[in-house]
Amino acid sequence: MERSVYYISAASTISHQDTFGKNGFSESVRKLDSDSVLASPDYKEFIDAGLLRRMSKILRMSVACSKDCIRQAGIDQPDAIVVGTGLGCLQDTEKFLSTSLTVEGLLPPTSFIQSTHNTMAGQISLSLGNHGYNMTHTQNTLSFEHALLDAMLLLNEGEEHILIGAADEYIEILSEITDRLGYQPGYPLTSGASFFIISNQKTDETLACIKDCEPVAFAKSLKASVQHFLRSNSLKISDVDTVLFAAPECGVITGEIKLLLEEGGIDPAKCIDYLSLSGVYPTASAFALNYATDLIRHDKSVRNILILNSLRNENLGLTLVQAVEA
C-alpha cells in the first residue's frame, strides 16, 4: 500500500538564532556561542498586552509561532492543535514551587494552572478561539516525534490542516542539575519553539513534504533501525542528501551511525549536528524540521533529508523530509 505524504504549508521558529519570520535562515545560521540569548520577536504583534504580562517565555513563544503559522498558511482555524514538550512550563513550575516554600496559607493558583504540560496547547486554543482536537505529548526527547505521528494519523482520518509544534524553555536550575548529574552537553542549554501547519493536500504554498516519522524507544541497533526506516520508504542511505543529527557526543557521529553513513557514501559535510545551531533542549528536533524545510526551499539539489534524533542513547527519532517534487 502506498504511503501517505504530508505537506508542510507553514513553518515558524523562535530560537537563539535569527529564525523568526526569516525566509532562508538556513543559509545564515551559525554555531551558537555559549552566551547566546533567545532572539525574541515583538510579541505584541501576536499577543494582547494584558495577556502578555501573564505569560511565561514558553507560552509567548508557542502562541506567537502558532499565530505566525496561521497567517502564513492563510487559514482561519486549524482542525486540530497538537503540541510536544519534553519538560513543559518550567518557569511557572519553578515559580509555583518557590511560592509554596515562602508563602503561608492559600497560594495564588495562576502559576500552578500554568505549570502543567498541556498549558501551551490550551493557551494556543484560547488565543485562536479554536474548539477542535487539542493534545499534548510528553515523551522526553521523542515528544515532537509522537506529536507528529498524532498529526499524521489525524490527516489520515480526513482532517485538512493540523497545527503542530513543540517547545521547551531554559531556566537556570537546569544548568545546576546537569552539573550535579555530570552531564556535559557540549552545547548551551537553550529555549526554543517550532510550529507548523501540515496538510493532506499539496498547494502552491507547500514548502516541503513529510514522508515518514518513526520514534523508536529503547532502540537496540541504531544502524538496523535507520536501515529499516529507509527501506520502508523505498530508499537507501545513499539516496539521502543531508543528515541532520543530534547525538549525545554533540558534534560527533560515532558507532553504528558513523559506520552506516560511511557505507552509504554520505559526504561528512552533508551531516549537520543541529544542536550546534539550536542548542540543547528536549524537542530540538522540531527546530531541525524547520531547518530541513528551509534548506529544501532554497537548495534545489536537496531532495531527501533524514532527521536523526538520538539525543538520548535509548531513544531514536527518525523523520524523512522530502522536496515537494521528490
Sequence and secondary structure as in RCSB ss.txt:
>XXXX:A:sequence
MERSVYYISAASTISHQDTFGKNGFSESVRKLDSDSVLASPDYKEFIDAGLLRRMSKILRMSVACSKDCIRQAGI
DQPDAIVVGTGLGCLQDTEKFLSTSLTVEGLLPPTSFIQSTHNTMAGQISLSLGNHGYNMTHTQNTLSFEHALLD
AMLLLNEGEEHILIGAADEYIEILSEITDRLGYQPGYPLTSGASFFIISNQKTDETLACIKDCEPVAFAKSLKAS
VQHFLRSNSLKISDVDTVLFAAPECGVITGEIKLLLEEGGIDPAKCIDYLSLSGVYPTASAFALNYATDLIRHDK
SVRNILILNSLRNENLGLTLVQAVEA
>XXXX:A:secstr
     EEEEEEEEESSSS TT TTGGGT     TT       GGGTS HHHHTT  HHHHHHHHHHHHHHHHHT 
S  SEEEEE SS  HHHHHHHHHHHHH  SS  SHHHHTTSTTHHHHHHHHHHT  SEEEEE  GGGHHHHHHHH
HHHHHHTT  EEEEEEEE   THHHHHHHHHT   SS B  EEEEEEEESS  TT  EEEEEEEEEET S HHHH
HHHHHHHTT  GGG SEEEEE TTSS   HHHHHHHHHTT  GGGEEETHHHH B TTTHHHHHHHHHHHHHH T
T  EEEEEE SSTTEEEEEEEE TT 
